[in-house]
Amino acid sequence: MSDLQFISRALQLFEKQSRENLLYREYIHQLKQKSTELTALDQLPFLPISFFKTHTIQTGVFEPELFFESSGTTGAVNSRHVVRDLKSYLSNTEKNFKEFYGDPTEYCFLGLLPSYLERGNSSLVAMVDYFITMSNHSSSGFFLHDFKKLYEVLIELEAKKQKTILIGVTFALLDFLEQFSLQLKHTIVMETGGMKGRKTELTRAELHEILKQGFGVASIHAEYGMTELMSQAYSKGDGIFYPASTMRILLRSMDDPFEMWSADEHIMRTGVINVIDLANKDSIGFIATEDLARFTGNGGIELLGRIDNTDMRGCSLLTA
């Protein structure tokens, strides 16, 4: 959709959620902001993401089909995201994927997500499981800790020149490379973040260099999503993420949370991510995250990690 269409839909969503989302309505009231005065994306009020840990954030009255829950760390309070129906989430993830990679049925999907599989209600597992089912490929599937089997499957798929996506949590991809190395020509390696304190912290550039050498690929792809969102952003190997059409990313000043900038300014600013997610119609579409980023001047963002003094998240970003 065009920028004007996105702005129109975002303002319509805001009008609905400012009336029907009780927590958001109270938040706006505390800000003393009048909805009739809003005409641009950087004027919208963004709800702090921490509320997902303390409140049920829901627009309208309905019985949720499920809750997505963040992984967190031991002893931490996890975020919970109301999902009215799983089908709407999955259809949106499919649409987002197609914008970047084309038809999912053309790929074999291999999931290396041990920490996510070992708990329930993971949005990432739900997405990858959906793609595995869509692919209808006999080799598609999850690999919990069976690195040898994963290695054998990758070798077999390469021999058949099968388009493949290996999507894995960062520490598991590194663990795999401690035992095996490959020269992949038909496989996209996609990391989702996630070190969970299990390894020495690496910069994203250092991490990608290790993964490129170990898997024998020219670039490492990455996915940016979170429990609290319905949409995703993707990086196709240069470390720069681009949001799907259902998302817009703004940056807010670290000194003034109400000062915001959009990527359309083509200025390489650094700030904290505010997300507009049009697909988040049943919870909240306007979220102030705790992720630090830099605009790259071409419509993308470079992720820089977490801002200080915030809880560590199970899938927290690596520092740049």
C-alpha positions as CSV (number, residue, x, y, z in Angstrom):
1,M,0.0,0.0,0.0
2,S,1.1,3.6,-0.5
3,D,2.3,5.8,2.4
4,L,-1.0,7.7,2.3
5,Q,-3.0,4.4,2.5
6,F,-0.9,3.2,5.4
7,I,-1.4,6.5,7.3
8,S,-5.2,6.3,6.7
9,R,-5.4,2.7,7.9
10,A,-3.2,3.5,10.9
11,L,-5.4,6.4,11.9
12,Q,-8.5,4.3,11.5
13,L,-7.0,1.6,13.7
14,F,-6.0,4.2,16.3
15,E,-9.6,5.6,16.4
16,K,-10.9,2.0,17.1
17,Q,-8.3,1.1,19.7
18,S,-8.5,4.4,21.5
19,R,-12.2,3.6,22.1
20,E,-12.2,-0.2,22.5
21,N,-8.9,-0.9,24.2
22,L,-9.4,0.0,27.9
23,L,-5.8,0.2,28.8
24,Y,-4.8,2.2,25.8
25,R,-7.7,4.6,26.3
26,E,-6.6,5.2,29.9
27,Y,-3.0,5.7,28.7
28,I,-4.1,8.3,26.2
29,H,-6.2,10.0,28.9
30,Q,-3.2,10.2,31.1
31,L,-1.2,11.8,28.3
32,K,-4.1,14.4,27.9
33,Q,-3.9,13.9,24.1
34,K,-7.0,14.5,22.0
35,S,-7.5,11.9,19.2
36,T,-9.0,14.5,16.9
37,E,-5.7,16.4,16.7
38,L,-3.8,13.4,15.2
39,T,-3.0,13.5,11.5
40,A,0.5,12.0,11.2
41,L,2.2,8.8,12.4
42,D,4.7,10.6,14.6
43,Q,1.8,12.1,16.5
44,L,0.3,8.8,17.6
45,P,0.7,7.6,21.2
46,F,2.7,4.4,21.5
47,L,2.0,2.1,24.4
48,P,5.2,1.0,26.3
49,I,5.9,-2.7,25.6
50,S,6.3,-3.4,29.3
51,F,2.5,-3.3,29.7
52,F,2.4,-6.8,28.1
53,K,4.0,-8.1,31.2
54,T,1.5,-6.7,33.6
55,H,-1.8,-6.3,31.7
56,T,-4.0,-8.2,29.3
57,I,-4.0,-5.9,26.3
58,Q,-7.2,-6.5,24.3
59,T,-9.3,-4.4,21.8
60,G,-12.9,-5.3,22.1
61,V,-14.7,-8.1,23.8
62,F,-13.9,-11.7,22.7
63,E,-12.5,-15.0,24.0
64,P,-8.9,-15.4,22.8
65,E,-8.0,-18.6,21.0
66,L,-4.5,-18.5,22.7
67,F,-1.8,-16.3,24.2
68,F,1.7,-16.0,22.7
69,E,4.2,-15.8,25.5
70,S,7.8,-14.5,25.4
71,S,10.7,-16.8,26.5
72,G,12.2,-14.4,29.0
73,T,14.9,-15.6,31.3
74,T,14.7,-17.5,34.6
75,G,12.8,-15.5,37.2
76,A,11.7,-12.9,34.7
77,V,8.1,-11.9,34.0
78,N,7.1,-12.9,30.5
79,S,5.1,-10.9,28.1
80,R,1.7,-12.3,27.0
81,H,0.0,-11.4,23.8
82,V,-3.7,-11.9,23.2
83,V,-4.4,-13.8,19.9
84,R,-8.1,-13.7,18.9
85,D,-7.5,-16.5,16.3
86,L,-4.4,-18.2,15.2
87,K,-5.4,-18.2,11.5
88,S,-5.2,-14.4,11.3
89,Y,-1.6,-14.4,12.7
90,L,-0.5,-17.2,10.3
91,S,-2.1,-15.7,7.2
92,N,-0.3,-12.4,8.0
93,T,3.1,-14.1,8.5
94,E,2.6,-15.8,5.1
95,K,1.9,-12.5,3.5
96,N,4.9,-10.9,5.1
97,F,7.2,-13.8,4.0
98,K,6.0,-13.7,0.4
99,E,6.9,-10.0,0.2
100,F,10.6,-10.9,0.8
101,Y,11.0,-14.5,-0.4
102,G,8.1,-15.5,-2.6
103,D,6.0,-18.6,-2.3
104,P,6.7,-20.7,0.9
105,T,5.7,-23.8,-1.0
106,E,8.8,-23.6,-3.1
107,Y,11.1,-24.1,0.0
108,C,12.0,-26.9,2.4
109,F,11.9,-25.4,5.9
110,L,14.3,-26.6,8.7
111,G,13.7,-25.2,12.1
112,L,16.5,-25.2,14.7
113,L,14.7,-23.6,17.7
114,P,15.4,-25.7,20.8
115,S,14.7,-23.1,23.5
116,Y,11.4,-22.2,21.8
117,L,10.2,-25.8,21.1
118,E,10.8,-26.7,24.8
119,R,8.1,-24.3,25.9
120,G,4.6,-23.6,24.7
121,N,2.9,-20.6,23.1
122,S,5.8,-19.3,21.0
123,S,4.8,-17.1,18.0
124,L,8.1,-18.0,16.3
125,V,7.4,-21.7,16.5
126,A,3.8,-21.2,15.3
127,M,5.1,-19.3,12.3
128,V,7.8,-21.8,11.4
129,D,5.5,-24.8,12.0
130,Y,3.0,-23.2,9.6
131,F,5.7,-22.8,6.9
132,I,6.8,-26.4,7.4
133,T,3.2,-27.6,6.9
134,M,2.8,-25.3,3.8
135,S,6.0,-26.5,2.2
136,N,4.6,-30.1,2.1
137,H,8.2,-31.3,1.7
138,S,9.1,-34.6,3.3
139,S,12.4,-33.2,4.8
140,S,10.8,-30.1,6.3
141,G,10.7,-30.2,10.1
142,F,12.1,-29.2,13.5
143,F,15.5,-30.4,14.8
144,L,15.6,-30.1,18.5
145,H,19.1,-31.3,19.4
146,D,19.8,-33.8,16.6
147,F,22.6,-31.9,14.8
148,K,23.7,-35.1,13.0
149,K,20.3,-35.6,11.4
150,L,20.1,-31.9,10.4
151,Y,23.6,-32.1,8.8
152,E,22.5,-35.2,6.8
153,V,19.3,-33.5,5.7
154,L,21.2,-30.4,4.5
155,I,23.6,-32.5,2.5
156,E,20.8,-34.4,0.9
157,L,18.9,-31.2,0.0
158,E,22.0,-29.6,-1.4
159,A,22.6,-32.6,-3.6
160,K,19.0,-32.2,-5.0
161,K,19.5,-28.4,-5.4
162,Q,16.4,-27.9,-3.3
163,K,15.6,-24.3,-2.2
164,T,15.8,-24.5,1.6
165,I,15.5,-22.1,4.6
166,L,17.3,-23.0,7.8
167,I,15.9,-20.8,10.5
168,G,17.6,-21.0,13.8
169,V,18.1,-19.4,17.2
170,T,21.6,-17.9,17.3
171,F,23.1,-20.1,20.0
172,A,21.8,-23.3,18.4
173,L,23.3,-22.4,15.0
174,L,26.7,-21.8,16.7
175,D,26.4,-25.1,18.6
176,F,25.7,-26.8,15.3
177,L,28.9,-25.3,13.8
178,E,31.0,-26.6,16.7
179,Q,30.3,-30.1,15.2
180,F,29.8,-29.6,11.5
181,S,30.7,-27.3,8.7
182,L,29.1,-27.0,5.2
183,Q,29.3,-25.3,1.8
184,L,25.7,-24.4,1.1
185,K,24.6,-23.1,-2.3
186,H,20.8,-23.6,-2.2
187,T,20.1,-22.9,1.4
188,I,19.2,-19.6,3.1
189,V,20.5,-19.5,6.7
190,M,18.3,-17.2,8.8
191,E,19.0,-16.3,12.4
192,T,16.4,-15.1,14.8
193,G,18.6,-13.7,17.6
194,G,18.8,-15.4,21.0
195,M,22.0,-16.0,23.0
196,K,20.4,-16.4,26.5
197,G,23.8,-15.8,28.1
198,R,25.1,-19.2,26.8
199,K,28.0,-17.8,24.9
200,T,30.4,-14.8,24.8
201,E,28.5,-11.8,23.4
202,L,29.4,-11.1,19.8
203,T,28.6,-8.1,17.6
204,R,26.2,-8.9,14.8
205,A,29.0,-8.5,12.2
206,E,31.2,-11.0,14.2
207,L,28.3,-13.5,14.5
208,H,27.5,-13.3,10.8
209,E,31.1,-13.8,9.8
210,I,31.2,-17.0,11.9
211,L,28.0,-18.3,10.5
212,K,29.0,-17.4,6.9
213,Q,32.2,-19.3,7.2
214,G,30.7,-22.3,9.0
215,F,27.8,-22.7,6.6
216,G,29.7,-21.7,3.5
217,V,27.2,-19.0,2.5
218,A,27.7,-15.5,1.2
219,S,25.3,-13.9,3.6
220,I,23.2,-14.5,6.7
221,H,19.6,-13.6,6.7
222,A,17.7,-12.6,9.8
223,E,14.1,-12.1,11.1
224,Y,12.9,-9.4,13.4
225,G,9.7,-10.2,15.2
226,M,8.5,-10.4,18.8
227,T,5.8,-11.9,20.9
228,E,3.9,-8.7,21.1
229,L,3.7,-8.2,17.3
230,M,1.8,-10.0,14.5
231,S,4.1,-8.8,11.7
232,Q,7.8,-9.3,10.9
233,A,10.7,-7.5,9.4
234,Y,13.5,-9.3,7.5
235,S,17.1,-8.8,6.6
236,K,18.4,-10.5,3.5
237,G,22.0,-10.5,4.4
238,D,23.4,-7.0,4.8
239,G,22.3,-6.6,8.4
240,I,19.7,-4.0,7.4
241,F,16.1,-4.9,8.2
242,Y,13.0,-3.8,6.2
243,P,9.5,-4.0,7.7
244,A,6.7,-5.8,6.0
245,S,4.0,-3.7,4.4
246,T,1.8,-4.1,7.5
247,M,4.5,-2.5,9.6
248,R,6.1,0.9,10.0
249,I,9.0,1.6,12.2
250,L,9.7,5.0,13.7
251,L,12.5,5.9,16.1
252,R,12.0,7.9,19.2
253,S,14.6,10.1,21.0
254,M,16.2,8.5,24.1
255,D,16.0,12.0,25.7
256,D,12.4,12.7,24.8
257,P,10.0,9.8,24.2
258,F,7.5,12.0,22.4
259,E,10.1,13.2,19.8
260,M,9.9,10.7,16.8
261,W,11.4,10.3,13.4
262,S,10.4,8.3,10.4
263,A,12.6,6.5,7.9
264,D,11.1,8.7,5.1
265,E,13.4,11.5,6.3
266,H,16.4,9.6,4.8
267,I,18.5,10.7,7.8
268,M,20.7,8.2,9.6
269,R,19.3,8.9,13.1
270,T,19.7,6.6,16.1
271,G,16.8,6.0,18.5
272,V,14.5,3.5,20.1
273,I,12.0,1.6,18.0
274,N,8.3,2.4,17.9
275,V,6.3,0.0,15.8
276,I,3.0,0.4,14.1
277,D,1.6,-3.0,13.3
278,L,-1.7,-2.9,11.3
279,A,-2.2,-6.6,11.9
280,N,-2.3,-6.1,15.6
281,K,-5.9,-5.1,15.5
282,D,-7.1,-7.2,18.4
283,S,-4.4,-6.1,20.9
284,I,-2.6,-2.9,20.2
285,G,-1.1,-1.7,17.0
286,F,1.2,1.1,18.4
287,I,4.0,-0.2,20.6
288,A,7.0,1.6,22.1
289,T,9.7,-1.2,22.2
290,E,13.0,-1.2,24.1
291,D,15.1,-2.0,21.0
292,L,17.7,0.5,19.9
293,A,18.2,1.0,16.1
294,R,19.6,3.3,13.5
295,F,18.0,4.5,10.3
296,T,20.2,3.6,7.3
297,G,18.9,6.4,5.0
298,N,17.4,3.9,2.5
299,G,14.2,2.9,4.4
300,G,15.8,0.2,6.5
301,I,17.1,0.0,10.0
302,E,20.2,-1.4,11.6
303,L,19.5,-3.0,15.0
304,L,21.8,-2.0,17.8
305,G,20.6,-4.0,20.8
306,R,18.6,-3.2,23.9
307,I,18.5,0.1,25.7
308,D,20.0,0.1,29.1
309,N,18.2,-0.7,32.4
310,T,15.6,-3.0,30.7
311,D,14.9,-6.7,31.4
312,M,16.8,-9.1,29.3
313,R,14.6,-10.9,26.7
314,G,15.1,-14.5,25.6
315,C,15.3,-13.4,22.0
316,S,17.1,-10.1,22.8
317,L,19.1,-8.6,20.0
318,L,22.8,-8.7,19.7
319,T,24.8,-5.5,20.1
320,A,26.0,-4.1,16.8
